[in-house]
Amino acid sequence: MAEKVVMPKLGATMEEGTIDSWLVDVGEEIEEGDPIVEIQTDKITMEVEAEADGVLLKKLYEAGDTIPVQQVIAYIGEAGENVDDLVDDASSVDKTEAVTPDAKVDTPAEVTATGAGDSDTTEIRRTPIARRLAAENNIDLREITGSGPLGRIQKVDVENAIAQNKQKITPLAKKMAVDQQVDTTSITGSGAYGKIVKDDIIAANRPKEVAAADERVAFKGIRKVIADRISDSYYSAPHVTLHSEIDMTECVKLRKQLLPIIEEAEGVRVSYNEIIVKATAFSLRQNPNINISLENEKEIVYHSDIHIGFAVAVPDGLVVPVLRNVDQKGLGILTKEAKTIAKKARDGMLTPDEMQGSTFTISNLGMFAVDGFTPIINQPNAAILGVGRIQEKPVIINGQVEARSMMTLSLSFDHRIIDGAPAAQFLTDLKNVLEQPYKLMV
Amino acid sequence: MTTYDVIVVGGGPGGYVAAIRAAKEGKKTALVEADFLGGTCLNRGCIPSKTLLKHAEIIEQIEKAQNWGIETSSLEFDLEKMLARKDNVIQTLRGGIKGLLQAGKIDIYEGFGKVIPGKHVIVDEKTELTGEKIIVATGSRPAVPPISGLDKVAYHTTDKIFDIDHIPESLVIVGGGVIGVEFANIFSSLRTNVTIIELGERVIPTEDEAASKALLKSLKQKGVNVLLKHQVKAVHEGENTKEVHVTDKNGKEVVVKAEDLLIAVGRTPNTDAVAELNLAMNGRFIQVNEYLETSETGIFAVGDVIGNLQLAHVASSEGLTAVANLETPTVKMNYAVMPRCIYTTPQIASVGMTETELKEKGISYRVHTFNFGGNGMALATGETDGFSKVLLDEKYGEILGVVMVGAHVTEMISQSSAFMYLEGTVDELANMVQPHPSLSEALMESANALIGKGIHTV
């Protein structure tokens, strides 16, 4: 008489179970206690063991099927026995079957191996069939990572390990794979009949090596301060940038003439930077609506003094020392002050006072191959001037092409408190004074 | 005009092997050969030299046996018979190749094949063939260096010396490479006074330094005069002698006189057949990509004409690779495991990288050398000259190179080649059982010594 195998009720709330996988094929001999099927509930995966010796005669369901508890899912009996008659009855749940599932179902998490030789593997969580399969195939359970609950080794894990063992791989490639932790199951070998060779391991491991080359630096210190200030300004003040091309030919001449004079007076060499700073202060005096700040989003301050900050690159960042009362100073004094404070900036010797109180800022990238850019306002200023390089270009003057020293200025302004026209007026005035620098004398 | 799937130009070990493989893959194949089937290897190279080197080996064995209680009267040499045996061997093999080509239904065209644009091959300016693909395997010829007076002197190259009509009393060999030392071995055993003139610091300069030293020692024991770091300045025809003017590294001039002169300073690729194609060149050689295709799509080149290692088995391997790539380039030519053999007594055989190469590439390695003086078989057969050296990768025990000097090493090297090709490591080499007694035990000993488990090593 064939024995029924039913879907066990593993807990008070369990209504149905899903067949995860059959561990035995039809016709296979089984002993009492052998796991025959893995079932899955919403909580756990478990194996159902045979309650009798015999042959698996019939499976009524396939892996993936969900079956109510207590329903017959298979029959075990003697080889050749016909169970077709019984199958019809099985569709009705047999409530009378006195099954005590809790007792019949092996609880894998608590399995301990018997036999002294296994002492090393007794602590390993594995299902009984996994243990048997591993033993039969000479697989060391310690080398397998389980995919079941709590890392329990299941039949499929052992099968994968067997497949991996059978995978053709050269001794050298195997050593390399172990050492470099390359998963060879995902590699298609390029050797004869798919044998994995050295080059396959090298190819499989290549991207890892590339990723390792990145350097990572903590985002802190001066970099963090700069970052915060830049994004505060950029996201709070709507920026508009105006560009204007300036004919610097007269400034070039002026600088040439002033060079020996200032060098004799102050011992420093005047550069375009100071001339531009001076011209900017001159134009700011003409356009007081640019030399302003928005304070706490409550008041607009029209500054009476003109203090100009200028950006200086330092290792790992930039600082903005401030030249004070630029409009009141001659080019000689201004040049000396600018050189002194820039050196202090580069040497990291600036005092906090020397970096505060600007009413307008200039960022000069003229020493690089940069023509124009969109500078970000140095808050609480309302505008910033970006300076590009001076370059000789063909310019048409009175219908004639002439080589002139040209430079682009880029004015970014805070559109909340400065309108487009006044900004344009300021840039135009600045252009005029740079193109006719004798105006500075007035 | 006959049309073929593949036309192979050149019937040497690169060409005929490629033709047979192509035919076996169902391609309608033609082979064009200007001279004899088998190329340099069979007719003027590997095979005739090995035939004569066997004579040298037997002569040396007989001499050695005098001390072992096997006494003979003085030896007499019949060069005519020796060369007849050589010719017999060549003819047997030539016949074999012809039979294989015919069995493969390959059309053989005897004549000089010239490849012209449009993948046409003109044989002896008469017959025109068209090929879907062409494999150029035209080989090389002995290089003749620009030595003053050489054009006025009768000299040998490897093309002619195999048919020398008598054993010369003395012979100067210019070039101490593989060919030079093999001929020195052949003629010194026939009692010829041999002088080798080599420009470099050592004979066989591309091989392992210790192997080179061992060979130099053996040449000197055979009575060969070896002039290293000597440059040939001029040659003159003297009275029944050739006068070779050489200078040493200090510029001091020496005159070496000998009855015959052999020039063995390397080989020049035969590129006449493709002169009209305007192919991209790699120096004097035809340039090919890793699939052995030339700058012209559908035209492949293999063997000596593309340079690299100018060895018959390399040419054959290239020939097979080229055939595999005829339709679509898929198989890259792999030169990593190419054995290199020198058939002197003792022989020299190597595979993989040399120590010099490893140092140049900055690869860290471990090395173990086992001298055959400590090997039972070597002692029993009186062949204790030489050593076996194994070079290992430090991390995985990969076998990076093996060099052997001694008797039978040109056969034994294939064991190391197999290990390298199949990517066995030092552990497998150490565990594999070798027959006893055998020279091959040296490999096992070196491998065990390198993993700290040597038995017969201290």
Contacts between the chains, C-beta under 8 A, distances in Angstrom:
chain1	res1	chain2	res2	distance
A	170	B	422	6.1
A	170	B	423	3.3
A	170	B	424	7.3
A	171	B	423	6.3
A	171	B	424	5.4
A	171	B	425	5.0
A	171	B	427	7.1
A	171	B	428	5.3
A	172	B	396	5.8
A	172	B	397	7.9
A	172	B	398	5.2
A	172	B	423	3.8
A	172	B	424	7.1
A	172	B	425	5.1
A	173	B	423	6.0
A	175	B	396	4.6
A	175	B	397	7.3
A	175	B	425	6.3
A	176	B	396	5.8
A	179	B	395	7.3
A	179	B	396	7.1
A	197	B	423	5.8
A	198	B	398	7.4
A	198	B	423	5.6
